[in-house]
Amino acid sequence: MHRIERKSNVETRRSIAILGLSGLAIAASGAALVMLRRSPRQTQTACLTGAKSRQIIILVDHTDPWSPSTAALLSAHLRSVADRAATEDRLVMLAFDGSAASLPEPVFDRCKPPSTGNVLLDTPQRLARVHAAQFTTPLVAALEKLATPASSTRTELVQMLAALATKAQLDPSASATTFHVYSDMDENSAGFSFVRKPVQSPERFAAHFAGHIGNRLKDIDLNIHVMPPPPSPGRSDPRPDPRIERAWRTALTSASVRFTWEPL
């Protein structure tokens, strides 16, 4: 009789242990599914909801026309910046029409979604479709717009950089910011103009720059890609005016801006 009772108690404890382990397994599976579940993304930008991202702001100067070869080079360079961007980086591409009265609407504003994922949730085919829909396809359309030349009688580039830097500094969703500027850097505004006569000095430009920029570019990496000047009669290979580079370098160095300067 006692033997039967002991056997019954053992079976009971075993059943309780099995039920407990099953409960733990179910709870762990539920927690794992929550962790594996895809995070929600914003509809317009494909950025993770509530997450900070590194911003890459690209400004393309449309105040001077350029040749078809320059347009092709520009498009390829912009694509390389997008390709090098890390997953979840936010790319904001803007066309600058010469006026700094207001910020231009982005031609492209998207976070770069992952191209790989968890095999329990996604197939490579689905990831490729999502990546194309959220990033690659709109990027191709944006590059076509940005590589189309235009022209303007003014170039308020310093003021535009100041406005963009101010917005970037105040953006709570940005963990860090990098600027890429594609321009011949030929400032032509009311405060300073490289084409005005008599010629204005680099020091005058540095004062103009400091008055608008101040410390707005602090903690922002500025990458300047110098586009060739617009074609002109009798000049098949126009070269940038060296005065422009000297003036910008003087201004940027005086303001302690982290920058790179390279021809497109």
C-alpha positions in Angstrom: 0.0 0.0 0.0 2.8 2.4 0.9 4.7 1.5 -2.2 1.7 2.4 -4.3 1.3 5.8 -2.5 5.0 6.5 -3.0 4.8 5.7 -6.7 1.7 8.0 -7.0 3.6 10.8 -5.4 6.5 10.4 -7.7 4.2 10.5 -10.7 2.5 13.6 -9.4 5.8 15.4 -8.8 6.9 14.4 -12.3 3.7 15.7 -13.9 4.1 19.0 -12.0 7.7 19.3 -13.2 6.7 18.6 -16.8 4.0 21.2 -16.6 6.3 23.7 -15.1 9.0 23.1 -17.8 6.3 23.4 -20.5 5.1 26.6 -19.1 8.7 28.0 -19.0 9.2 26.8 -22.6 6.0 28.5 -23.8 6.9 31.7 -22.0 10.4 31.7 -23.5 9.0 31.1 -26.9 6.7 34.0 -26.5 9.5 36.3 -25.4 11.6 35.1 -28.3 8.8 35.9 -30.7 8.5 39.4 -29.2 12.2 40.0 -29.7 12.2 38.6 -33.2 9.1 40.6 -34.3 9.9 43.3 -36.9 10.0 46.7 -35.4 7.4 49.2 -36.8 8.6 51.7 -39.4 7.4 55.1 -40.3 5.4 55.1 -43.6 7.0 58.1 -45.3 10.7 57.5 -44.3 10.9 53.8 -43.5 12.8 54.8 -40.3 12.3 52.7 -37.2 9.6 54.3 -35.0 11.0 56.0 -32.0 14.7 55.3 -32.8 17.5 57.7 -33.5 19.5 57.5 -36.7 22.6 59.0 -38.2 21.6 61.6 -40.8 23.4 62.1 -44.1 22.2 65.4 -45.6 23.1 65.8 -49.2 22.7 69.3 -50.9 23.0 69.5 -54.7 23.6 73.0 -56.0 21.3 73.7 -59.0 22.3 77.3 -59.6 24.5 76.6 -62.6 24.0 74.2 -65.5 26.4 71.4 -66.1 27.4 69.0 -68.9 26.0 65.5 -69.5 29.3 64.0 -68.3 29.1 66.0 -65.1 25.5 64.8 -64.6 26.5 61.2 -65.0 29.4 61.6 -62.6 27.1 63.3 -60.1 24.5 60.6 -60.2 27.2 57.9 -59.8 28.7 59.7 -56.8 25.4 60.2 -55.1 24.7 56.5 -55.6 28.0 55.6 -54.0 27.2 57.7 -50.9 23.9 55.8 -50.6 25.6 52.5 -51.1 28.1 53.2 -48.4 25.5 54.3 -45.9 25.0 51.9 -43.0 21.7 50.1 -42.3 19.2 52.5 -40.6 21.2 55.6 -41.7 18.8 58.3 -42.9 19.6 59.9 -46.2 18.1 63.3 -47.0 18.7 64.7 -50.5 17.9 68.3 -51.4 18.1 70.4 -54.6 19.3 73.9 -53.9 17.8 76.5 -56.2 19.9 79.4 -55.0 17.5 81.0 -52.5 17.9 80.5 -48.7 14.5 82.0 -47.9 13.2 78.6 -47.0 14.4 75.0 -46.8 13.7 73.0 -49.9 11.5 70.0 -49.8 13.6 66.8 -49.8 13.8 65.0 -53.1 14.6 61.9 -51.1 14.2 61.3 -47.3 14.6 57.6 -46.3 16.3 55.4 -43.8 18.2 52.5 -45.3 16.4 49.3 -44.4 18.3 46.0 -43.8 19.0 43.9 -46.8 19.4 40.8 -44.6 17.2 39.5 -41.7 16.2 36.7 -39.5 15.3 33.6 -41.4 12.5 32.8 -39.0 10.7 35.9 -40.1 11.8 36.8 -43.6 12.8 35.2 -46.8 15.6 36.7 -48.9 13.0 37.4 -51.7 10.8 39.3 -49.3 13.7 41.3 -47.9 14.8 42.2 -51.5 11.3 43.4 -52.3 11.0 45.5 -49.2 14.4 47.0 -49.7 13.6 47.9 -53.3 10.2 49.4 -52.4 11.4 51.4 -49.4 14.8 52.5 -50.6 16.2 51.5 -54.0 13.3 52.4 -56.3 12.7 55.9 -54.8 16.4 56.5 -54.8 16.7 55.9 -58.5 13.9 58.4 -59.1 15.6 61.0 -56.8 18.9 60.6 -58.5 17.3 61.4 -61.9 15.9 64.6 -60.5 19.0 65.7 -58.8 21.2 65.1 -61.8 19.0 67.3 -64.0 20.7 70.7 -64.3 19.1 74.1 -63.7 20.3 77.7 -63.2 19.7 80.7 -61.0 21.0 84.3 -60.8 21.9 84.0 -57.1 23.6 81.4 -54.8 22.9 82.0 -51.1 24.9 78.9 -50.2 26.3 80.1 -46.9 22.8 81.0 -45.7 21.4 77.6 -46.8 24.2 75.8 -44.9 23.4 77.8 -41.8 19.7 76.9 -42.1 20.3 73.2 -42.7 22.8 73.1 -39.8 20.3 74.8 -37.5 17.6 72.3 -38.4 20.0 69.4 -37.9 21.1 70.6 -34.5 17.5 70.8 -33.4 16.4 67.5 -34.7 15.9 65.1 -31.8 15.8 62.0 -34.1 19.4 62.5 -35.3 22.2 60.7 -33.4 24.8 62.4 -35.6 24.8 64.4 -38.8 27.0 64.4 -41.9 26.7 67.0 -44.8 27.6 66.3 -48.4 27.6 69.5 -50.6 27.8 69.2 -54.4 28.5 72.7 -55.8 31.1 74.9 -57.5 30.9 76.8 -54.2 30.6 80.1 -56.1 28.7 82.2 -53.5 26.7 85.0 -55.1 24.5 86.6 -52.5 23.8 90.1 -51.1 26.4 89.7 -48.4 29.2 88.4 -50.6 29.8 87.5 -54.3 32.8 86.0 -56.0 31.7 87.6 -59.3 31.3 91.1 -57.9 33.7 93.9 -58.9 36.0 94.9 -57.4 37.1 91.5 -56.2 36.3 90.8 -52.5 39.0 89.3 -50.3 39.0 85.8 -48.7 38.9 87.6 -45.3 35.7 89.4 -46.4 34.2 86.0 -47.2 35.3 84.5 -43.9 33.5 87.4 -42.1 30.4 86.7 -44.2 30.6 83.0 -43.4 31.1 83.5 -39.7 28.3 86.0 -39.5 25.8 83.4 -40.8 27.3 80.1 -39.6 28.6 80.9 -36.1 29.0 77.5 -34.4 26.1 75.9 -36.2 28.4 73.4 -37.9 29.8 72.2 -34.6 29.9 68.4 -34.4 28.8 68.2 -38.1 31.2 66.6 -40.7 31.1 68.7 -43.9 32.1 67.0 -47.1 32.5 69.4 -50.1 32.5 67.9 -53.6 33.5 70.6 -56.0 31.6 70.5 -59.3 33.3 72.0 -62.4 32.1 75.4 -63.4 29.4 75.6 -66.2 30.7 75.2 -69.7 31.5 78.5 -71.4 32.4 79.4 -75.0 36.0 78.6 -75.9 36.5 76.5 -72.7 36.0 72.8 -73.2 37.5 71.9 -69.8 36.6 74.7 -67.3 38.4 74.6 -64.0 37.3 75.9 -60.6 38.4 79.4 -59.6 41.3 78.9 -57.1 40.1 82.1 -55.3 36.9 80.2 -54.3 38.8 77.3 -52.7 41.1 79.7 -50.8 38.2 81.7 -49.4 36.2 78.7 -48.3 39.2 77.0 -46.7 40.0 80.2 -44.8 36.4 80.5 -43.6 36.0 76.9 -42.6 39.3 76.7 -40.8 38.7 79.9 -39.0 35.3 78.5 -37.8 36.9 75.2 -36.7 34.7 73.2 -39.0 35.6 69.6 -39.7 35.6 69.4 -43.5 36.9 67.6 -46.6 37.4 69.3 -50.0 37.7 67.3 -53.2 36.8 67.7 -56.8 33.8 65.7 -58.0 
